[in-house]
Amino acid sequence: MASVQINRTDGLSAATALKGPCRAATTANISLSGEQTIDGVSVVADDRVLVKDQTDASQNGIYVASTTDWRRAKDFKNSNDVQKGTLAYVTDGTANGDTVFVVTANNPIVVGTTDIAISESTPEIGDGEVTTAKLADNSVTNAKLADMETQTIKGRTTAGTGSPEDLTPAQARTVMQIDRSAPWYQVPFGSSTPESGAGIYTYAHFPVLACGRNILGVLYKYGNQHDSGEHEGVSASQQPAAGGTQNLTIDGTYASGGAATPPAATEVEVISDADDSARTFTVYGTVGGSVDSEAISGPTAGASGVATTKVFEDVTQVTVDGDTAGNIKVGFKLVPQNVSYRYSTDGGQSWSAKIDIFDGIGAGDTVYYWPALGTLQDLSFIALCNKLVIGSGPWTPVMRKSYDGITWDADDTTITITGDVPGVVEFFGKVQRTPSGRLVVGAYDGDESFVMYSDDDGDNWVSKLLVTDGATQYSEVTVAIIDELNWIAMVRIDGVTGSMLQLKTVDGGANWTNQGQTNLTVSGGYQSHDLTTVFVGGKTYLALVYMARETVSAPAPNVNSMCFRFARADDAISAATNWSHEKVLVDSTEMLSGYSAPGGENSLAGYPSMWVNPESGLALLAYGRETLFYYQAQVETKKVDISSEIARYTRKPFSRLRIEDDEFATTIPLPINSGGTGFLMAGGIGRWIHFAWETTGTSEIVSIEEGAAGSSMTTTTGTPAGTTGTDGQITLFLDTSTRKLAVENRLGSAIFANLEVSIDES
């Protein structure tokens, strides 16, 4: 029952259910006296006001305004005037106009004593009780819709009619019928230098290529030097020889005024080229804002050195307790480093400005290292690396993504790795993708090599340990995807004489089989590589590109070069020893052009990455070139016709070549890879022959057997084409330098013309 109002000022309550309307309602605690502005309303004497926000809630209620003290309205004055559920309507106000308020305090209520809670009345409407006809056009705002997660869109993929659903990007593409396998139009272009690495302390290296929607990207490490440290940041190479305790000269990269200050506080490292483990070095400087020092035992010979446990903000002095056996360098263990990126829309002819996706130098205290790059199923980019805040550890694997290959996520996303988790995740090479969209990447940690895969576009990864031996002999690993289940992994071998290690999985990465070392030329290791799937003539091949470094033992046959081998995919699954001969893609002359080689182990051939256009078979090879070992490197690219290189050595079945010459046959190209069956026809006499290409040490020979009676057939290796054979024989000469066969036909002292040769390698 509604209240019965006798006059405008007081009103007379006949019931407590509904009170007479109020002109305004408070929004905060007010003084209950005088005329004032409430919620945008100029309240004057005799206006009814709903007071609901007093600090002392017992003062809440309906009041009649006055120029002096306000008084409670007569319909909200006594205990029988109000109870839980009493309603009051407010006519005016910015926030509270046209609003019904309700008393929510529990009964019994004693006005002036009980804290009276008053809130806006929001009656609920049952589902389906409001039809669309009752809603005004354009009346539902975004704020009235259900909350949505980021990267979702409203739609529906469930069969039949029903409520809208929040769609993921992949579901949205399905609804919009967007082809996820967009064409890759990029055509590799000649040679270029995406990152010049100008300056002696600019080290741009470890490039990784990937191609998205008509855009090529290259990701690479960018910073002061090779291993995210600065070996001569404090003291340049010197050999103390004055006897007794001596000071090392503070003259390194970061030295000024007798002190060396790194970009961020970090450990100090001492390196020697001889065994100085008997010496004690003491480092002095600032630690945590105070003068401090630390003594450390000297290093053995090698690039790893020894480091302080304390984190120094600067170094003011370094002493050694006697003459050293070797040349000493003192530097900083870690300095800020970037993982940077450039893109090209013309096949690598030109590149964008450098984009520091992971900007540790800009942050001033962060190391980003071990880059990996690939594309998702929709051809958007994903970049992985490892992150360390200097002095705060630990290393944390992170990623960023880019839909168009130009604009990248603003912040790092930490990824989760389960399974066989490396202590430090050193990503390596391309992020590969299976037909279903599973992402696959190689990683290593010391002497352990891993393959990781993700089924949620990189947020979570499962890691599988491939091999470990405790002797730091295995490291970088790359993967080639043959199909959803069959993959090949190749692992670099360090510190031993051998060739690369090959492994396979036939169940999509769940289990791996060690296939042993490959048939690559045995060398002293240090053959960093990239592995790619290539399609030639309807068949699947694996293309292996690798650097040949000069080593202290068993040097590679083509030192300071980028080399290439291939294998049929099914042959690679069968055994690790089915790789072709070595082909040089970038020779030492090209690699060293314009620079002076440091010599020894300081060779310049750098880490390769290759992207192959699946339509043309043309490839873009990216590689690093160290122009000054450890301290200067640059990224370069070169176009390579990989498919033609493979086709050149795997002729189609029954590829016919005809020779017409009045003299003996001239040199004709009959490249042979692994052997097969051929049909030789001369002077009207034909016979089947079986041949095989064999490798013995560093020489290669062709062995041939006849399949039918007739004149004898011989082979000669290394003999130049045109050498006279023996009457009554058909002679095949192999020129090992050009890898061509010369065929001579002499039967009965006559030299026959019209010699036909057919090759079938099927």
NORNOR-V130934 format. One line per field, one symbol per residue. ss: DSSP state (a for helix, b for strand, c for the rest). psi: psi as a letter, one per 40 degrees, with the letter a starting at -180 (. if undefined). burial: 1 if it has 9 or more other C-alpha atoms within 8 Angstrom, else 0. A space follows every 10 residues. Layout:
ss: ???
psi: ???
burial: ???
This chain:
ss: cbcbcccccc cbcccccbcc cbcbbccccc ccbccbbbcc bbbccccbbb bcccccaaac bbbbccccbc bbcaaaccaa acccccbbbb ccccccccbb bbbccccccc cccccccbbb cccccccccc caaacccccc caaacccccc ccbbbccccc ccccbbbcaa aaaaaccccc cccccccccc bbbbbccccc ccbbbbbbbb bccccbbbbb bbbccccccb bbbbbbbbcc cccccbbccc ccccbbccbb cccccbcbbb bbcccccccb bbbbbbbccb bbbbbbbccc bbbbbbbccc cbcbbbbbbb cccccccbbb bbccccbbbb bbbbcccccc ccccbbbbba aaaccbbbbb bbbbbccccc bbbbbbbbbc cccccbbbbb bbcccccccc ccbbcbbbbc cccccbbbbb bbbcccccbb bbbbbccbbb bbbbcccccb bbbbbbbbcc cccbbbbbbb bcccccbbbb bbbccccbcc bbbbbccccc ccbbbbbccc ccbcccccbb bbbbbbccbb bbbbbbbbcc cccccccccc bbbbbbbbaa aaaacccccc ccbbbbcaaa aacccccccc ccccbbbbbb bbcccccbbb bbbbbbbbcc cbbbbbbbbb baaaaaaacc ccccbbbbbc ccccccbbcc cccccbbbbb bbccbbbbbb bbbbbbccbb bbbbbbcccc ccbbbbbccc ccccccccbb bbbbbccccb bbbbbbbccb bcccbbbbbb cc
psi: hiihhdiddd ihheiedhii iidiiieihi hfiiiihhfe hghiiehhhh hefidgeeei ahihiiebii iiidefdide eiihehihhh diiddeifih iiheiiiihh hedhhhhhih hghihiheeh iddehiifeh iddeiiiiii fiihaheiii iaiiihiidd dddddefhhd giigehhihb iigdhdfhhd fhhhifihii hbgfhiihhi hhadadfeag dfddhihihh feiahihihg fadeihfeih hidihiihhh iieihfeeih hhhiahhfei hiihhiiiii hiedaiiidi hhdiheihii eaiidahhhh ahdhiiiihi iiihefeedi iiihhgdhgd dddefhhhig iiiaiadeei ihhiaihhhh ediahhhiii ihdeedhiid iihhihhibg hidhhgihai hihideehih iiiihbehii hiiheffedh ihhhhdiiee efeibhhiih hdaddhihhh hihieihaai hhiiieffed iihheaiiei hhafafgiii hihihhfeih ihhhhiihih ieigiidgif ihihiiiidd ddddieffia ihhhdhiddd deheihhdib efiehihihh hhheddeiih hiiihhehhd ehiihiihhh gdddddddeg iihfhhhhhh heaihihihg hhceiahihh hhfehiiiih iihihhbeih ihhhiieiia iihiihiehi iehhahieih hhhhhedefi hhhhhhhfei hiafhhhhhh e.
burial: 0111100011 1110111111 1111110000 0011100110 1011101111 1111001111 1111111011 0111111110 1111011111 1110011111 1111100010 1001111110 0000000000 0000000000 0000000000 0110110000 0000011110 1110100000 0001011111 1111111000 1111111111 1111111111 1111110111 1111111111 0000010101 1111100011 1101111111 1111111011 1111111000 0011111111 1100111100 1111111111 1111011111 1111111111 1111111111 1000011111 1001111111 1111111011 1111111111 0000111111 1111100100 0101101100 1100111111 1111001111 1111101111 1111101111 1111110110 0111111111 1101111111 1111101111 1111110110 0101101111 0111111111 1111110001 1111111111 1001110111 1111111110 1110011111 0001111100 1100001000 0111111111 1111001111 1111111111 1111111111 1110011011 1001100010 0001111000 1110111111 1100001111 1111000001 1111010000 0011111111 1100101111 1111110011 1111111000 1111111111 10
